[in-house]
């Protein structure tokens, strides 16, 4: 029942966010490998794994490789599986779920592969049960304030090469534990964090979200400004691994808490025209521990107050497939552009775009920063050039 001193890990991300994850790993002192589609490999010790789980903002899942071998038959699969130290990551009396993918391999039947691996675990670890359905496994990790009751093992077969990785996260890492009140068409926390990292926002200038929704962008900004670990309010699957001491995560949390700032240094605000959204923002901010750092109002974009200073408007505005389409939506984007020019000429705009026809209504020069997906829909983060502020300064 042991793990190697150095753990071969993988930080899985949404497509298009891999470089952000690489930069995060580097900033944490965790040396990343070469970027791969969908994530970044890295090697670290057990303490580094705890740090990664607590601190990574744009990463969806962290896994640790526990086995790799070739298998062209079920007999080979079973023989190699019997040598895997399952007991290092699967506690006695718990449950295990195998998520299998197979490409260009002789073993291709996913359920049959999972069944063989389940047999190996059940023969090795006392009192373990197998959970075959992915939905049933997700139910067992739904409460992120508790260590998950199931351990997910990710199995990948490619050209007969088998890779076994233990999911160290449990529920996906965008599940921070604070967003329980949800407004219409929310954005994932990891995507909101990617927006902030993509524009280089470091908490030194004000930030406002005029389409606040559930408050995800503003809350992520407040936690970033206060250096609060995104995983501070949840637990992880790796905390239940028999091979890791409980003190490891207690120490990681202690170090993270000690690094927190008492308050954000700038004004961070969010607004929405919907009563329910405003209430959701307030409740979520309270759970996230940043209620005192945010200014939350019920307001439309036309009510944005003038500000001659510098700052960022960062937002995930409505777009047709999320909310509805038509002239009203196009007018909304045109209004946002007009308000930015008239009242926030020193501020820059960053928004998530799914439709260039809508962002075209802003009549602003926009530059794409990254492209990814939001709820299965292709989106891109676009940023205005900042020329309005430079022109205003020159005119002054």
C-alpha positions in Angstrom: 0.0 0.0 0.0 2.2 2.8 -1.3 2.7 5.3 -4.0 6.0 6.4 -5.6 7.8 9.5 -4.1 7.2 11.3 -7.4 3.7 11.0 -8.8 3.0 11.1 -12.6 0.0 13.5 -12.7 -2.2 15.0 -15.3 -4.1 18.3 -15.1 -7.2 17.9 -17.3 -8.8 21.1 -18.8 -11.4 22.1 -21.3 -10.0 22.3 -24.8 -8.3 25.6 -25.4 -7.3 26.2 -21.8 -4.2 24.0 -21.6 -1.7 26.9 -21.7 -3.4 28.6 -18.8 -3.1 25.4 -16.8 0.6 25.2 -17.7 1.1 28.7 -16.4 -0.8 28.0 -13.2 1.4 24.9 -12.6 4.5 26.9 -13.2 3.4 29.6 -10.8 2.8 27.0 -8.1 6.3 25.6 -8.5 4.9 22.4 -10.1 7.0 21.7 -13.2 4.7 21.0 -16.2 5.4 18.8 -19.2 4.5 19.4 -22.8 0.9 20.5 -23.4 -1.4 17.8 -24.7 -4.9 18.2 -26.1 -7.1 18.5 -23.1 -4.5 19.1 -20.4 -0.9 19.1 -19.1 1.1 16.4 -17.5 3.3 17.2 -14.4 5.3 15.3 -11.9 5.2 16.1 -8.2 5.3 14.7 -4.7 2.3 14.1 -2.4 2.5 17.6 -1.0 2.5 19.0 -4.5 -0.6 17.0 -5.3 -2.4 18.6 -2.4 -1.3 22.0 -3.5 -2.5 21.4 -7.1 -5.9 20.2 -6.0 -6.4 23.2 -3.7 -5.0 25.9 -5.8 -5.6 25.2 -9.5 -8.3 27.5 -10.8 -8.7 26.6 -14.5 -8.2 22.8 -14.2 -11.2 20.5 -14.3 -9.6 17.3 -12.9 -6.3 16.1 -11.6 -5.4 12.4 -12.0 -2.4 10.2 -10.9 -1.2 7.4 -13.1 -1.1 4.1 -11.2 -0.4 1.7 -14.0 0.6 1.4 -17.6 1.0 -1.8 -19.7 0.2 -3.5 -23.0 -2.9 -5.8 -23.3 -4.1 -7.4 -26.5 -6.3 -9.9 -24.7 -8.5 -10.1 -21.6 -6.0 -12.6 -20.1 -3.2 -10.1 -20.5 -5.4 -7.4 -19.0 -6.3 -9.5 -16.0 -2.6 -10.6 -15.4 -1.4 -7.0 -15.4 -4.3 -5.7 -13.4 -3.5 -8.2 -10.6 -0.1 -6.4 -10.2 -1.6 -3.0 -9.7 -1.5 -1.7 -6.1 -5.2 -0.8 -6.0 -5.2 -0.6 -2.2 -3.0 2.6 -2.3 -5.9 4.6 -3.8 -9.1 2.6 -3.0 -10.1 2.5 0.7 -11.5 -0.7 2.3 -15.3 -0.7 2.3 -15.6 2.0 -0.4 -16.7 1.8 -4.0 -14.9 2.0 -7.3 -16.0 3.2 -10.8 -14.0 2.6 -14.0 -14.4 5.1 -16.8 -13.1 3.3 -19.9 -12.3 4.6 -23.4 -10.7 2.5 -26.1 -9.4 3.5 -29.5 -7.6 1.4 -32.1 -7.2 -1.5 -29.7 -8.1 -5.2 -29.8 -9.9 -4.8 -26.5 -12.8 -2.4 -27.3 -15.8 -3.5 -25.3 -15.8 -0.9 -22.5 -18.1 -2.8 -20.1 -16.1 -6.0 -20.5 -12.9 -4.2 -19.8 -14.4 -2.5 -16.7 -15.7 -5.9 -15.5 -12.2 -7.5 -15.6 -10.7 -4.6 -13.7 -13.5 -4.6 -11.1 -12.8 -8.3 -10.4 -9.1 -7.4 -9.8 -10.0 -4.7 -7.3 -12.6 -6.9 -5.5 -10.1 -9.6 -5.1 -7.5 -7.2 -3.6 -9.3 -4.7 -1.5 -11.7 -5.8 1.3 -15.3 -4.7 1.2 -15.2 -2.8 -2.1 -18.3 -2.6 -4.3 -18.3 -1.7 -8.0 -20.3 1.1 -9.5 -20.8 0.7 -13.2 -23.1 3.6 -14.1 -21.3 7.0 -14.4 -24.5 8.7 -13.1 -24.4 6.6 -10.0 -20.8 7.4 -9.4 -21.5 11.1 -9.8 -24.3 10.9 -7.2 -21.9 9.5 -4.7 -19.6 12.5 -5.1 -22.3 15.1 -5.3 -21.6 16.6 -1.8 -18.3 18.2 -2.3 -17.9 19.1 1.4 -17.3 15.4 2.1 -14.7 12.9 0.8 -16.3 11.1 -2.1 -17.7 7.6 -1.4 -16.5 6.3 -4.7 -13.0 6.3 -6.3 -13.0 6.8 -10.1 -10.3 5.1 -12.1 -9.8 6.4 -15.6 -8.9 3.7 -18.1 -7.5 4.6 -21.5 -6.7 2.1 -24.2 -4.9 3.3 -27.3 -3.2 1.0 -29.8 -3.4 -1.8 -27.1 -1.6 0.4 -24.5 -3.5 0.5 -21.3 -3.1 3.5 -18.9 -4.8 3.5 -15.5 -5.2 6.8 -13.6 -6.8 7.4 -10.3 -8.9 10.5 -10.2 -7.5 12.6 -7.3 -10.3 15.2 -7.6 -13.6 13.5 -7.0 -16.2 15.9 -8.3 -14.9 18.1 -11.1 -12.8 21.0 -9.7 -15.2 23.7 -11.0 -17.4 22.5 -8.1 -15.9 24.9 -5.5 -18.7 24.3 -3.0 -20.2 27.8 -2.9 -22.4 28.0 -6.0 -25.7 26.5 -4.8 -28.0 29.3 -6.0 -28.0 29.3 -9.8 -29.3 31.9 -12.2 -30.1 31.4 -15.9 -27.3 30.0 -18.1 -24.4 29.9 -15.6 -20.8 29.8 -16.6 -18.5 27.2 -15.0 -16.1 28.5 -12.3 -13.1 27.2 -14.2 -14.1 29.1 -17.3 -14.7 32.3 -15.3 -11.2 31.8 -13.8 -9.8 31.3 -17.3 -11.3 34.7 -18.4 -9.6 36.5 -15.5 -6.3 34.7 -16.1 -6.6 35.3 -19.9 -6.7 39.1 -19.5 -4.1 39.1 -16.8 -6.4 40.6 -14.1 -4.5 40.5 -10.8 -6.8 42.4 -8.5 -5.0 45.7 -8.9 -7.7 47.5 -10.8 -11.5 47.5 -10.4 -13.7 45.0 -12.1 -17.4 44.9 -12.9 -19.8 42.3 -14.4 -23.0 43.9 -15.7 -24.6 40.5 -16.5 -23.8 39.0 -13.1 -26.1 35.9 -13.2 -25.0 33.6 -10.4 -22.1 35.9 -9.6 -19.5 33.4 -10.8 -17.1 35.9 -12.5 -17.2 38.4 -9.6 -16.8 35.8 -6.9 -13.9 34.2 -8.8 -12.4 37.7 -9.1 -12.8 38.4 -5.4 -11.2 35.1 -4.4 -8.3 35.7 -6.8 -7.9 39.2 -5.4 -7.7 37.8 -1.9 -5.5 34.9 -2.8 -8.1 32.5 -1.6 -7.6 28.9 -2.8 -10.4 27.9 -5.1 -10.6 24.5 -3.4 -10.8 25.8 0.1 -14.5 24.9 0.6 -14.5 21.3 -0.7 -12.9 17.9 -0.2 -11.1 15.7 -2.7 -10.9 12.0 -3.5 -7.2 11.8 -2.8 -8.0 12.7 0.8 -9.4 9.2 1.2 -6.4 7.4 -0.4 -4.9 4.9 2.1 -1.4 5.7 0.8 -1.6 9.4 1.7 -1.6 10.7 5.3 -4.5 13.0 6.4 -2.0 15.5 7.7 -0.9 16.2 4.1 -4.1 18.0 3.2 -4.4 19.6 6.6 -1.0 21.2 6.0 -1.9 22.3 2.5 -5.0 24.0 3.8 -3.1 25.6 6.6 -0.6 27.0 4.1 -3.3 28.2 1.8 -5.3 29.9 4.6 -2.1 31.7 5.8 -1.6 33.2 2.4 -5.1 34.8 2.2 -5.5 38.6 2.2 -8.0 40.1 4.6 -9.8 42.0 1.9 -9.8 42.9 -1.8 -7.8 46.0 -2.6 -10.1 47.3 -5.3 -13.9 47.6 -6.0 -15.3 44.4 -7.5 -18.9 44.6 -8.5 -21.7 42.8 -10.3 -25.2 43.6 -11.3 -28.2 42.0 -13.0 -31.7 43.1 -13.9 -33.3 40.0 -12.5 -34.3 39.8 -8.8 -33.5 36.1 -8.6 -30.0 36.5 -10.0 -29.2 39.3 -7.5 -30.3 37.0 -4.7 -28.3 34.1 -6.1 -25.2 36.3 -6.3 -25.6 37.4 -2.7 -26.1 33.9 -1.4 -23.2 32.5 -3.3 -20.9 35.3 -2.3 -21.7 34.6 1.3 -20.9 30.9 1.0 -17.7 31.8 -0.9 -16.5 34.1 2.0 -16.3 37.2 -0.2 -19.7 38.9 0.5 -17.9 41.9 2.0 -15.6 42.2 -1.0 -18.4 42.6 -3.6 -20.9 45.3 -4.5 -24.0 43.6 -5.9 -26.9 45.6 -7.3 -30.0 45.1 -9.3 -29.5 47.2 -12.5 -29.6 47.1 -16.2 -26.5 47.8 -18.4 -28.0 51.2 -19.2 -27.6 52.1 -15.5 -23.8 51.7 -15.5 -22.4 54.7 -13.7 -19.7 56.9 -15.2 -16.1 56.2 -14.1 -13.1 58.2 -15.5 -10.5 55.8 -14.1 -9.2 52.4 -15.3 -10.7 49.0 -14.8 -12.2 46.0 -16.5 -15.7 45.0 -17.5 -15.6 41.2 -17.6 -18.8 39.4 -18.5 -20.6 36.5 -20.0 -23.5 38.3 -21.7 -26.6 36.5 -23.1 -26.4 34.9 -26.5 -29.1 33.4 -28.6 -28.7 29.7 -27.9 -28.5 30.4 -24.1 -31.3 32.9 -23.6 -33.1 33.7 -26.8 -32.5 35.5 -30.1 -33.8 38.4 -32.0 -33.5 42.2 -32.3 -33.6 42.7 -28.5 -30.4 40.7 -28.1 -28.6 42.6 -30.8 -29.8 45.9 -29.3 -28.4 44.7 -25.9 -24.9 44.3 -27.3 -25.1 47.7 -29.1 -26.2 49.3 -25.8 -23.2 47.8 -24.0 -20.8 49.2 -26.6 -22.4 52.6 -26.4 -22.3 52.6 -22.6 -18.6 51.6 -22.6 -17.7 54.5 -24.9 -19.8 57.1 -23.1 -19.2 56.2 -19.4 -16.2 53.9 -19.1 -13.8 55.1 -21.8 -10.8 54.3 -19.6 -12.0 50.7 -18.9 -11.4 47.7 -21.1 -14.0 45.1 -22.0 -13.6 41.3 -21.9 -16.5 39.0 -22.7 -17.3 35.4 -23.7 -18.5 35.3 -27.2 -20.5 32.6 -29.0 -21.7 34.6 -31.9 -19.5 37.2 -33.9 -22.7 38.8 -35.2 -23.7 39.8 -31.7 -20.2 41.0 -30.7 -20.1 43.0 -33.9 -23.0 45.1 -32.5 -20.5 46.4 -30.0 -18.7 48.3 -32.7 -15.4 47.8 -30.9 -12.1 46.3 -32.1 -11.9 42.9 -30.4 -9.0 40.5 -30.1 -9.5 36.8 -29.3 -7.5 35.5 -26.4 -8.5 31.8 -26.2 -11.2 29.5 -27.7 -13.0 26.8 -25.7 -16.5 25.5 -25.0 -19.2 26.5 -22.6 -21.9 23.9 -22.1 -20.8 22.2 -25.3 -21.0 25.4 -27.3 -17.9 26.9 -29.0 -17.0 30.2 -27.3 -14.0 32.5 -27.3 -12.8 35.1 -24.9 -12.5 38.4 -26.7 -10.9 41.7 -25.4 -11.2 45.2 -26.7 -8.0 47.0 -27.7 -8.1 49.7 -25.0 -7.8 52.4 -27.7 -10.8 54.4 -26.3 -8.8 55.1 -23.1 -5.6 56.1 -25.0 -7.6 58.4 -27.2 -9.3 60.0 -24.2 -5.9 60.5 -22.4 -4.4 62.1 -25.5 -7.4 64.4 -25.9 -7.1 65.5 -22.3 
